[in-house]
Amino acid sequence: MATIIGAIASSHTPTIGFALDANKQEDPAWKPIFEAYAPVREWIAERQPDVLLMIYNDHITSFFLDHYSAFCLGVDDSYVVADEGGGPRPVPPIGGHAGLSRHVVQSLVTDEFDMSTFRGRPLDHGVFSSLSVLMDHDEGGWPTQIVPLQVGVLQFPIPTALRCWKLGEALRRAIESYPEDINVAIVATGGLSHQVHGERCGFNNVAWDAEFMELMENDPVALTRMTHAEYARLGGMEGAEVIMWLIMRGALSANVRKVHQSYYLPSMTGIATAIYENAARPMSPTEAQRHRDAMGEQLRGADELEGTYPYTLERSAAGWRVNRFLHGLIDPERRARFQSDETCEFAAADLSDEERTLIRTRDWRGLIHHGAIFVLLEKLGVVTGVSNLHIYAAMRGVSLEEFMQTRNQQVTYSVAAPVGA
């Protein structure tokens, strides 16, 4: 089973990445930062985690305010660096451990956390500023994979400190019940004290930063009792993002062994690093199996229903390209191009030959088997003049007339407008 080997705390200021890219490692202003990360790099090189579960907040780069979630977990196979306004940093994509991600999401939902998931979104400095100084990388990639957990801490209401702690406790169950033998390190990013807006801009509190680090190690439950306003008063409004560290700490044992800690305040943000090694008794195989059984309870037996395919994260991943293509048909310009010249649109699309054939031949049942979701088949239907009833009949493998005989009313319709008689 998966093992949590320990945890890393790391600030994620964008200046860390910029200083690295500009080769400022020996510059007096930046050198203390890189010296502080040296023990962390050594620990990672020695312990060789297979996966880093990285807890971060996006800075309105990949997640805009039109859909802002409290907890959103990446379930992709790879993540690229985001363009935050001046072009993406020159670092390669990093692989995602999609199997662990999907397991974690299912486990957290079982424990009644209403999780969101994401794919196809780049990661900004919330991940890559820390990641690029935690380990070496080259054009070929990185020596580990990640599972990114994005926490919405910029637009209120946001999760409480206690909710973050409880998520960490559930995260421990999720990771330790994963059946593959992998080593996982949890990385909490963000903070420490800073405020970057308003007349209080530039606020820092070195004394609070030190107290926070001490409580994080020895009495994290005390931190769960604090309000957002208390975090803001002590550490600055943006510094309140340190509640994300409680997710990491909640996933560890009550007593941890701190093997490294650093702190440096060069300008706007208190930059800290820490390593905590876990002293927890691992979950037993019996406990893990019991938890996995609970995770599967809600859908148990559904896949045995004839012609029924629960739309799981695995099916979503398999049909990602098809679904993305079909979703694009809600764009009037894309829709017009498709109606005018399907072949040209297929040529420009990120689709396999099999997927192009499934769409071109309107193989409705085949598309479902491949991983398409039905609500996007409706969109293809309305664009191509095919009613929902025609699609339903094709699913059943019968003619429209035969299917209509099973309905109370002899009508056809589409998701957007009436089709046919």
C-alpha positions as CSV (number, residue, x, y, z in Angstrom):
1,M,0.0,0.0,0.0
2,A,1.0,3.6,-0.3
3,T,3.1,5.1,2.5
4,I,3.3,8.7,3.6
5,I,7.0,9.1,4.2
6,G,6.8,12.7,5.5
7,A,5.9,16.2,4.6
8,I,7.5,19.4,3.3
9,A,6.4,23.0,4.0
10,S,7.4,25.6,1.4
11,S,6.5,29.1,0.6
12,H,5.5,29.6,-3.0
13,T,6.4,33.2,-3.8
14,P,6.9,33.8,-7.6
15,T,10.3,35.4,-6.8
16,I,11.8,32.0,-6.0
17,G,11.2,30.8,-9.5
18,F,12.3,34.1,-11.1
19,A,15.5,34.1,-9.0
20,L,16.3,30.6,-10.1
21,D,15.7,31.3,-13.8
22,A,17.9,34.3,-13.6
23,N,20.8,32.3,-11.9
24,K,20.6,34.4,-8.7
25,Q,21.7,31.5,-6.5
26,E,24.9,33.4,-5.3
27,D,23.3,36.8,-5.2
28,P,23.4,38.0,-1.6
29,A,19.7,38.9,-1.6
30,W,18.6,35.5,-2.9
31,K,21.3,33.1,-1.6
32,P,19.7,32.4,1.8
33,I,16.6,31.1,0.0
34,F,18.6,28.5,-2.0
35,E,20.6,27.6,1.0
36,A,17.4,26.9,2.9
37,Y,16.2,24.6,0.2
38,A,19.4,22.5,0.1
39,P,18.4,20.3,3.0
40,V,15.0,19.8,1.5
41,R,16.5,18.7,-1.8
42,E,18.9,16.3,0.0
43,W,15.9,14.8,1.9
44,I,14.0,14.3,-1.3
45,A,17.0,12.8,-3.1
46,E,17.5,10.4,-0.1
47,R,13.9,9.4,0.4
48,Q,13.0,9.3,-3.3
49,P,9.2,9.8,-3.1
50,D,7.3,8.4,-6.0
51,V,4.6,11.1,-5.7
52,L,4.5,14.6,-4.2
53,L,0.9,15.6,-3.3
54,M,1.2,19.3,-3.6
55,I,-1.3,21.6,-1.8
56,Y,-1.4,25.1,-3.3
57,N,-3.6,27.9,-4.3
58,D,-4.0,29.1,-7.9
59,H,-3.5,32.9,-8.3
60,I,-6.5,33.4,-10.6
61,T,-4.4,32.0,-13.4
62,S,-6.1,28.7,-14.3
63,F,-9.1,29.1,-12.1
64,F,-11.1,32.3,-12.7
65,L,-13.8,33.7,-10.4
66,D,-16.7,32.4,-12.6
67,H,-16.3,29.0,-11.1
68,Y,-14.3,29.0,-7.8
69,S,-14.1,25.8,-5.8
70,A,-13.0,25.2,-2.2
71,F,-11.0,22.0,-2.9
72,C,-10.1,20.9,-6.5
73,L,-7.9,18.0,-7.2
74,G,-6.0,17.4,-10.4
75,V,-6.6,14.0,-12.0
76,D,-4.5,14.5,-15.2
77,D,-1.5,12.6,-16.5
78,S,0.6,15.7,-17.0
79,Y,0.7,19.4,-16.0
80,V,2.4,22.2,-17.8
81,V,3.6,25.5,-16.4
82,A,1.1,28.4,-16.7
83,D,1.6,31.7,-18.4
84,E,1.0,34.3,-15.6
85,G,1.2,37.3,-18.0
86,G,4.8,37.3,-19.1
87,G,5.1,34.0,-20.8
88,P,5.5,30.6,-19.1
89,R,8.7,29.8,-17.2
90,P,11.2,27.6,-19.0
91,V,10.5,24.4,-17.1
92,P,9.1,21.2,-18.5
93,P,5.7,19.6,-17.7
94,I,5.6,17.2,-14.8
95,G,3.8,13.9,-14.8
96,G,0.7,13.4,-12.7
97,H,-0.1,10.1,-10.9
98,A,-3.6,9.8,-12.3
99,G,-4.3,6.5,-10.5
100,L,-3.6,7.9,-7.0
101,S,-5.5,11.1,-7.9
102,R,-8.7,9.3,-8.8
103,H,-8.4,7.1,-5.7
104,V,-8.0,10.1,-3.5
105,V,-11.0,11.9,-5.0
106,Q,-13.2,8.8,-4.5
107,S,-11.9,8.4,-1.0
108,L,-12.5,12.0,0.0
109,V,-16.0,12.0,-1.5
110,T,-16.7,8.9,0.5
111,D,-15.6,10.8,3.6
112,E,-18.1,13.5,2.6
113,F,-15.8,16.1,1.1
114,D,-17.4,17.6,-2.0
115,M,-14.4,17.6,-4.2
116,S,-14.0,19.2,-7.6
117,T,-11.5,17.8,-10.2
118,F,-9.6,19.3,-13.0
119,R,-7.7,18.3,-16.2
120,G,-6.1,20.3,-18.9
121,R,-5.2,23.3,-16.7
122,P,-1.7,24.6,-16.3
123,L,-0.2,25.2,-12.9
124,D,1.1,28.6,-11.8
125,H,3.8,29.5,-9.3
126,G,1.7,28.0,-6.5
127,V,3.2,24.7,-7.6
128,F,6.2,25.4,-9.9
129,S,8.0,28.0,-7.8
130,S,8.5,25.5,-5.0
131,L,8.8,22.5,-7.2
132,S,11.7,23.9,-9.3
133,V,13.8,24.4,-6.1
134,L,12.8,21.1,-4.5
135,M,14.5,18.9,-7.1
136,D,16.6,18.9,-10.2
137,H,14.9,18.8,-13.6
138,D,16.0,18.9,-17.2
139,E,14.3,19.1,-20.6
140,G,13.4,15.4,-20.1
141,G,11.3,16.1,-17.1
142,W,11.2,15.5,-13.4
143,P,12.2,12.6,-11.2
144,T,8.8,12.2,-9.6
145,Q,5.1,12.7,-10.3
146,I,2.6,15.0,-8.5
147,V,-1.0,15.1,-7.4
148,P,-2.0,18.8,-7.2
149,L,-4.7,19.9,-4.7
150,Q,-5.9,23.4,-5.4
151,V,-7.5,25.2,-2.4
152,G,-9.6,28.3,-3.0
153,V,-8.4,30.8,-0.4
154,L,-8.7,34.1,-2.3
155,Q,-12.5,34.7,-2.6
156,F,-14.5,34.4,0.6
157,P,-16.1,32.3,1.9
158,I,-13.1,29.9,2.0
159,P,-12.6,26.7,4.0
160,T,-12.0,27.2,7.7
161,A,-8.7,26.2,9.3
162,L,-10.6,23.3,11.0
163,R,-12.0,22.1,7.7
164,C,-8.5,22.1,6.2
165,W,-7.3,20.0,9.2
166,K,-10.1,17.5,8.7
167,L,-9.4,17.3,5.0
168,G,-5.8,16.3,6.0
169,E,-7.1,13.6,8.2
170,A,-9.2,12.2,5.4
171,L,-6.3,12.6,3.0
172,R,-4.2,10.3,5.1
173,R,-6.9,7.6,4.8
174,A,-7.1,8.2,1.1
175,I,-3.4,7.8,0.5
176,E,-2.7,4.9,2.9
177,S,-5.6,2.9,1.4
178,Y,-4.2,3.2,-2.2
179,P,-3.2,-0.4,-3.1
180,E,0.0,0.3,-5.0
181,D,3.3,0.3,-3.1
182,I,4.4,3.9,-3.6
183,N,6.0,6.4,-1.3
184,V,4.2,9.8,-1.0
185,A,5.4,13.0,0.4
186,I,2.9,15.8,1.1
187,V,4.0,19.3,0.2
188,A,2.1,22.3,1.7
189,T,2.9,25.6,-0.1
190,G,2.1,29.3,0.6
191,G,2.8,32.0,3.1
192,L,4.1,33.0,5.5
193,S,3.1,36.5,6.6
194,H,2.3,38.9,3.9
195,Q,-0.3,41.3,2.5
196,V,-0.1,42.6,-1.0
197,H,-3.2,44.9,-1.3
198,G,-4.6,48.0,0.3
199,E,-3.0,50.5,2.6
200,R,-1.7,47.6,4.8
201,C,0.3,46.4,1.8
202,G,3.8,45.2,2.9
203,F,2.7,44.0,6.3
204,N,4.8,41.3,7.9
205,N,4.9,39.7,11.3
206,V,8.2,37.8,12.0
207,A,7.1,37.0,15.6
208,W,3.9,35.4,14.4
209,D,5.7,33.5,11.7
210,A,7.9,31.9,14.3
211,E,4.9,31.1,16.6
212,F,3.0,29.6,13.7
213,M,5.9,27.3,12.8
214,E,6.2,26.2,16.4
215,L,2.5,25.5,16.7
216,M,2.5,23.7,13.3
217,E,5.0,21.3,14.7
218,N,3.8,20.9,18.3
219,D,0.2,22.0,18.7
220,P,-1.5,22.2,15.3
221,V,-5.0,21.8,16.8
222,A,-4.6,25.2,18.3
223,L,-4.3,26.6,14.8
224,T,-7.6,25.0,13.8
225,R,-9.4,27.2,16.4
226,M,-8.4,30.5,14.8
227,T,-10.7,32.4,12.5
228,H,-9.7,33.9,9.1
229,A,-9.8,37.4,10.6
230,E,-7.3,36.2,13.3
231,Y,-5.0,34.8,10.6
232,A,-5.3,38.1,8.7
233,R,-4.6,40.2,11.7
234,L,-1.5,38.2,12.7
235,G,-0.1,37.3,9.3
236,G,-1.7,39.6,6.7
237,M,-4.7,39.0,4.6
238,E,-2.9,37.0,1.9
239,G,-0.8,35.4,4.6
240,A,-4.0,33.6,5.8
241,E,-3.4,31.1,3.0
242,V,-1.2,29.3,5.5
243,I,-4.4,27.4,6.5
244,M,-3.4,25.1,3.6
245,W,-0.5,23.9,5.8
246,L,-3.1,22.4,8.1
247,I,-4.1,20.0,5.4
248,M,-0.6,18.7,5.3
249,R,-0.3,18.5,9.1
250,G,-3.6,16.8,9.5
251,A,-2.4,14.0,7.3
252,L,0.5,13.3,9.6
253,S,0.8,11.7,13.0
254,A,0.1,13.6,16.2
255,N,3.8,13.7,17.0
256,V,6.2,14.4,14.1
257,R,10.0,14.6,13.9
258,K,11.1,18.0,12.4
259,V,14.4,17.4,10.6
260,H,14.7,20.9,9.0
261,Q,13.3,24.4,9.3
262,S,14.3,27.8,7.9
263,Y,12.9,31.3,7.7
264,Y,13.9,34.4,5.6
265,L,12.2,37.7,5.0
266,P,13.8,39.3,1.9
267,S,11.0,41.6,0.9
268,M,7.3,41.1,0.9
269,T,6.7,37.5,2.1
270,G,8.2,35.5,4.9
271,I,9.7,32.5,3.1
272,A,9.9,29.3,5.1
273,T,10.8,25.7,4.6
274,A,10.4,22.7,6.9
275,I,10.5,18.9,6.8
276,Y,8.4,16.7,9.0
277,E,8.8,13.0,9.2
278,N,5.8,10.9,10.0
279,A,5.6,8.7,13.1
280,A,2.2,7.2,12.4
281,R,1.4,3.5,12.5
282,P,0.5,2.7,8.9
283,M,-3.0,1.6,8.0
284,S,-3.3,-2.2,8.2
285,P,-4.2,-4.2,5.1
286,T,-7.5,-5.0,6.7
287,E,-8.3,-1.4,7.4
288,A,-7.3,-0.4,3.9
289,Q,-9.6,-3.0,2.4
290,R,-12.4,-2.0,4.6
291,H,-12.0,1.6,3.5
292,R,-11.8,0.6,-0.2
293,D,-15.0,-1.4,0.2
294,A,-16.7,1.7,1.6
295,M,-15.4,3.8,-1.3
296,G,-17.1,1.4,-3.7
297,E,-20.4,1.0,-1.9
298,Q,-22.4,3.7,-3.7
299,L,-21.8,2.2,-7.2
300,R,-21.6,-1.5,-6.2
301,G,-23.6,-3.4,-8.7
302,A,-24.3,-0.5,-11.1
303,D,-21.8,-1.9,-13.6
304,E,-23.7,-5.1,-13.7
305,L,-26.8,-3.4,-15.1
306,E,-27.1,-4.4,-18.7
307,G,-26.0,-1.6,-21.1
308,T,-25.1,0.8,-18.2
309,Y,-21.8,2.6,-17.8
310,P,-21.3,4.7,-14.7
311,Y,-19.4,7.8,-15.6
312,T,-16.3,7.5,-13.5
313,L,-13.1,9.4,-13.5
314,E,-11.6,6.6,-15.5
315,R,-14.2,6.8,-18.2
316,S,-13.8,10.6,-18.2
317,A,-10.1,10.2,-18.8
318,A,-10.6,7.7,-21.6
319,G,-13.1,10.0,-23.4
320,W,-11.4,13.3,-22.6
321,R,-10.4,14.2,-26.2
322,V,-13.8,13.3,-27.7
323,N,-15.7,15.2,-25.0
324,R,-13.5,18.3,-25.4
325,F,-14.1,18.2,-29.1
326,L,-17.8,17.9,-28.7
327,H,-18.0,20.5,-26.0
328,G,-16.3,22.9,-28.5
329,L,-19.5,22.8,-30.6
330,I,-21.2,25.2,-28.2
331,D,-19.0,27.9,-29.8
332,P,-20.9,29.3,-32.8
333,E,-17.7,29.7,-34.9
334,R,-16.5,26.2,-34.2
335,R,-20.0,24.9,-34.8
336,A,-20.2,26.7,-38.2
337,R,-16.8,25.4,-39.2
338,F,-17.9,21.8,-38.3
339,Q,-21.1,22.1,-40.2
340,S,-19.3,23.5,-43.2
341,D,-16.4,21.1,-43.4
342,E,-16.1,18.3,-40.8
343,T,-13.0,16.9,-42.4
344,C,-11.1,20.1,-41.9
345,E,-12.2,20.3,-38.3
346,F,-11.2,16.7,-37.6
347,A,-7.8,17.4,-39.1
348,A,-7.2,20.3,-36.7
349,A,-8.5,18.4,-33.7
350,D,-6.5,16.4,-31.1
351,L,-8.3,13.2,-31.8
352,S,-7.2,9.6,-32.7
353,D,-8.3,8.0,-35.9
354,E,-10.7,5.9,-34.0
355,E,-12.3,8.9,-32.3
356,R,-12.6,10.7,-35.6
357,T,-14.4,7.7,-37.1
358,L,-16.7,7.4,-34.1
359,I,-17.8,11.0,-34.5
360,R,-17.9,11.0,-38.3
361,T,-20.1,7.9,-38.5
362,R,-22.3,9.1,-35.6
363,D,-21.6,5.9,-33.8
364,W,-23.6,6.9,-30.7
365,R,-23.3,3.6,-28.9
366,G,-19.6,3.4,-29.8
367,L,-19.0,6.9,-28.5
368,I,-20.5,5.9,-25.1
369,H,-18.4,2.8,-25.0
370,H,-15.3,4.9,-25.7
371,G,-16.0,7.3,-22.8
372,A,-18.1,10.1,-24.3
373,I,-20.7,11.5,-21.9
374,F,-24.3,11.5,-23.2
375,V,-25.0,15.2,-22.6
376,L,-22.3,16.0,-25.2
377,L,-23.8,13.6,-27.7
378,E,-26.9,15.7,-27.5
379,K,-24.9,18.7,-28.6
380,L,-23.5,16.8,-31.6
381,G,-27.1,15.7,-32.4
382,V,-28.5,19.2,-32.5
383,V,-25.6,20.4,-34.6
384,T,-26.1,17.6,-37.1
385,G,-29.9,17.6,-37.1
386,V,-30.3,14.3,-35.2
387,S,-33.0,14.2,-32.6
388,N,-32.5,12.8,-29.1
389,L,-34.9,10.1,-30.0
390,H,-32.8,8.9,-32.9
391,I,-29.8,8.7,-30.5
392,Y,-31.8,6.8,-28.0
393,A,-32.9,4.3,-30.6
394,A,-29.3,3.8,-31.8
395,M,-28.3,3.2,-28.2
396,R,-30.8,0.4,-28.0
397,G,-29.8,-0.9,-31.4
398,V,-33.3,-0.5,-32.9
399,S,-35.0,1.7,-35.5
400,L,-36.6,5.0,-34.5
401,E,-40.0,3.5,-35.2
402,E,-39.3,0.5,-33.0
403,F,-38.1,2.7,-30.2
404,M,-41.1,5.0,-30.5
405,Q,-43.4,2.1,-29.8
406,T,-41.9,1.9,-26.3
407,R,-42.8,5.6,-25.6
408,N,-46.1,7.0,-24.4
409,Q,-46.0,10.0,-26.8
410,Q,-44.8,9.9,-30.4
411,V,-42.6,13.0,-30.4
412,T,-39.1,13.9,-31.3
413,Y,-37.0,16.6,-29.7
414,S,-33.5,17.9,-29.3
415,V,-31.6,19.7,-26.5
416,A,-31.7,23.0,-28.3
417,A,-34.8,23.1,-30.6
418,P,-37.5,20.7,-32.0
419,V,-36.1,18.4,-34.6
420,G,-38.4,16.7,-37.1
421,A,-42.1,16.1,-36.5
